[in-house]
């Protein structure tokens, strides 16, 4: 799947309107208009997934800088997202974890 970004959308945009506008230039698999949770209004951008890169390139070349519902839109290919790092503790015996446990509290001399 290839993902493209569309920015500069009006706040009252509907998914179907955008789908009809974009589908003239390539076959759409999924569409996600990003909305404000409180108001339900479009935040000004959307993501569209396509099956092949040729459709994505065609959509980008045909629609980037065009006017849609009174706004000039930006259309570009989404860069691959870096995988999110998750915390994984090191197994015992590896690196700092193998050192003897040290309390964070200083010991009081008696």
C-alpha angles and dihedrals in degrees: 000000000000120000125207130190123223116193135178096052124158117255093242096053119138125212092236093054091052092044092053092047095049099036091069087075104036146355113276122212101180136359128198121186107195110230137187109254095220100045103022090227121139113262089217102267144071141187125227126192122209132183099234140031093233092065090046093052091047092051092047094049094046101041108030107110094010124129119250122179090344097310130101106236132211117217122187142151115266114239116235110272115239111240111261113252115236126198111258117176115228115250118253113278095032124108120312092351090072094059118100114273111267121197116231089221117083115240117248115230112227 
